């Protein structure tokens, strides 16, 4: 999927939105039914049980989910299994969220 943005500011805005914990939290919600038992365990172990610092724009739940998501992505990268991440990002249940995110001019909305 290729998207063209007219200026660097648009690219920066989409990049910032993509790495926000709210976006990662929504992605893991979409990924969970598709994960193996081992991947679910990695995700659960990666969540912060008592985060000390939570971004002002996020809830504690969103922050915890996003840290679990990041742990899972790191797990795939360390095992040289980045294709698993690609597979999930291209899943038919995940694609509508990704496309709506890329084509929208506004911030992420709840599922």
C-alpha positions as CSV (number, residue, x, y, z in Angstrom):
1,X,0.0,0.0,0.0
2,X,1.6,3.3,-1.1
3,X,0.4,6.7,0.0
4,X,1.5,10.0,-1.2
5,X,1.4,13.1,1.0
6,X,1.9,16.5,-0.4
7,X,4.3,17.8,2.2
8,X,6.7,16.7,5.0
9,X,4.3,18.1,7.6
10,X,1.6,15.6,6.6
11,X,4.2,12.7,6.7
12,X,5.3,13.8,10.2
13,X,1.7,14.1,11.4
14,X,0.8,10.5,10.2
15,X,4.1,9.1,11.6
16,X,3.4,10.7,15.1
17,X,-0.1,9.3,15.1
18,X,1.1,5.9,14.1
19,X,3.5,5.5,17.0
20,X,1.1,6.9,19.6
21,X,0.1,4.5,22.3
22,X,-3.6,4.9,21.4
23,X,-2.9,3.6,17.9
24,X,-0.8,0.7,19.2
25,X,-3.5,-0.1,21.7
26,X,-6.1,-0.4,18.9
27,X,-3.8,-2.5,16.8
28,X,-3.2,-5.0,19.6
29,X,-7.0,-5.3,20.1
30,X,-7.2,-6.2,16.4
31,X,-4.2,-8.6,16.6
32,X,-5.2,-10.5,19.7
33,X,-7.6,-13.0,18.1
34,X,-5.0,-13.7,15.5
35,X,-2.1,-14.4,17.8
36,X,-0.7,-17.8,18.8
37,X,-0.7,-18.8,22.4
38,X,3.0,-18.0,22.7
39,X,2.5,-14.5,21.2
40,X,-0.3,-13.8,23.6
41,X,1.9,-14.7,26.5
42,X,4.7,-12.4,25.2
43,X,2.2,-9.6,24.9
44,X,0.8,-10.2,28.4
45,X,4.3,-10.3,29.9
46,X,5.3,-7.1,28.1
47,X,2.4,-5.0,29.6
48,X,3.5,-2.6,32.4
49,X,1.7,-3.7,35.5
50,X,2.1,-0.4,37.2
51,X,3.4,2.3,34.8
52,X,5.1,5.2,36.6
53,X,4.6,7.6,33.7
54,X,1.7,7.7,31.4
55,X,1.3,10.2,28.6
56,X,-1.3,12.9,29.3
57,X,-3.1,12.0,26.1
58,X,-3.5,8.3,27.0
59,X,-5.2,6.2,29.6
60,X,-3.3,3.7,31.8
61,X,-5.0,0.8,29.9
62,X,-4.0,2.2,26.5
63,X,-0.4,2.7,27.8
64,X,-0.2,-0.9,29.1
65,X,-1.6,-2.3,25.9
66,X,0.9,-0.3,23.8
67,X,3.9,-1.5,25.9
68,X,2.7,-5.1,25.4
69,X,2.4,-4.4,21.7
70,X,5.9,-3.0,21.5
71,X,7.2,-6.0,23.4
72,X,5.6,-8.4,20.9
73,X,7.0,-6.5,17.9
74,X,10.4,-6.6,19.6
75,X,10.0,-10.3,20.1
76,X,9.4,-10.8,16.4
77,X,12.3,-8.6,15.4
78,X,14.7,-10.4,17.8
79,X,13.6,-13.8,16.3
80,X,14.0,-12.4,12.8
81,X,10.2,-12.9,12.2
82,X,9.3,-9.5,11.0
83,X,7.1,-11.1,8.3
84,X,4.7,-12.1,11.1
85,X,4.1,-8.4,11.8
86,X,3.6,-7.8,8.1
87,X,1.2,-10.7,8.0
88,X,-0.9,-9.2,10.8
89,X,-0.8,-5.7,9.4
90,X,-2.1,-7.0,6.1
91,X,-4.9,-9.1,7.7
92,X,-8.4,-8.4,6.3
93,X,-9.6,-7.4,9.8
94,X,-6.7,-5.0,10.4
95,X,-6.6,-3.4,6.9
96,X,-9.8,-1.3,7.3
97,X,-8.3,0.3,10.4
98,X,-5.0,1.0,8.7
99,X,-6.6,2.4,5.6
100,X,-9.0,4.6,7.5
101,X,-6.1,5.9,9.6
102,X,-3.9,6.6,6.5
103,X,-6.7,8.3,4.6
104,X,-8.2,10.3,7.4
105,X,-7.1,13.9,8.0
106,X,-8.0,13.7,11.7
107,X,-6.7,11.8,14.7
108,X,-7.4,8.2,15.6
109,X,-11.0,7.5,16.8
110,X,-12.0,4.7,19.1
111,X,-12.9,1.3,17.5
